[in-house]
Amino acid sequence: MFTKIMKWVSIVVLLLAALRFAAPTYQALVEIVVCVSALLVVLQAWRAHKYVWSAGFLAIAVLFNPIVLVAFSRKIFLWLDWVCLAAFLVSLAALKRQPTLAMPSITDRTPGSESL
């Protein structure tokens, strides 16, 4: 649930940055929010065995990390904001959390079935 909330926060922050509602002084906040959200999506994708998604969001985390700044022009960062916004939107549908059963069923041989 926390990952989903962070995805939505990142979508809002990236949308504000892409539409230039966020001042350049808030660029550090944008970088922190997007980097943390991307790292959470990396963990979520890794657990779901979707390694391509994991690699893509790891690249987003590296580009938006607030520690080692990647120098691009404002125009490139604007395009990057839109691409990352689309990636977070698609990840909401593509990377859904699989519910785990509270107690494994011993009466059915199919794994993942619900208990009686």
Secondary structure as GFF3:
##gff-version 3
##sequence-region A 1 116
A	DSSP	alpha_helix	2	18	.	.	.	ID=ss1
A	DSSP	three_ten_helix	24	26	.	.	.	ID=ss2
A	DSSP	alpha_helix	27	47	.	.	.	ID=ss3
A	DSSP	alpha_helix	51	63	.	.	.	ID=ss4
A	DSSP	alpha_helix	74	94	.	.	.	ID=ss5
###
